[in-house]
Amino acid sequence: MEANNTSNVASSETKDLGRALCIITGASKGFGRCLAKEISALLKPGSVLVLVARSEDKLRELQEDLSSGRDGLLIRCVVADLGQKDGVESVIKELRETPSSDINSLYLFNNAASLGDVSRFFRSFTDMDEVDRYLSMNVSSALCLTAGILKVFPAHVGLRRCVVHVSSLCALQPFPSWVLYCTGKAARNMMFRVLAKEESELRVLNYAPGPLDTEMHVHARSNTADDNIRSALTAMHSEGRLLTCEESVGKLIKVLLKDDYESGAHLDFYDL
């Protein structure tokens, strides 16, 4: 039933996402993969969809899936580790070389992120290199990638620009033994709130997709050190309270099509 959610959204709305250049990071699996599938149906002919992830095989598989029966949509894949400077630069380079003169919309979905080591508590994180690697992947890359893309596609009349950060409840609430993840999500939220203040014409959204039935949740409920958090995650799964990616993506698309949110806002699945 949930898989048809977004299709119903698309049919009930008079709008689509226009002739757009759409970039999705972390597109090879989970929320990002589902987002790519649903977004592709809302792009007009002449649009470009750029998929970014570390797994080439999964990206190519997704590209082939989306290309079938979709005339007029150019799909490009960028295999990149966004935790590395070269990875961010490879995405920017691809975008500079992507034909985009006819687009009227730019959408960037900052979805790529990692959970970090949740099997330990705050006091064990004494290795600065370990913390720096996490922050490079989950904070620095999102800042530098977004800044680079906005430079390549500066504001001008006739171009609508939108940046979506896939956030989390953890950006607002502390979860014991999740210090890296909570820190990264909180930093990213504030980063994009600042961006919304600086560039008034830009549409910026922090969207928390809710507890999703993904590989990340499996890892979290298996490895979280804090007993209460681990028990809560396990109960969510056993009681069937996890959301499908289709459900959450469907609600995000509703928000984007309606387009009446305050730029820079944090919106949670359960608040909509």
Beta strands, then each sheet from edge to edge (+ up, - down):
strand 1: 20-25
strand 2: 47-53
strand 3: 73-79
strand 4: 105-110
strand 5: 160-166
strand 6: 203-208
strand 7: 265-268
sheet 1: 3+ 2+ 1+ 4+ 5+ 6+ 7+
end
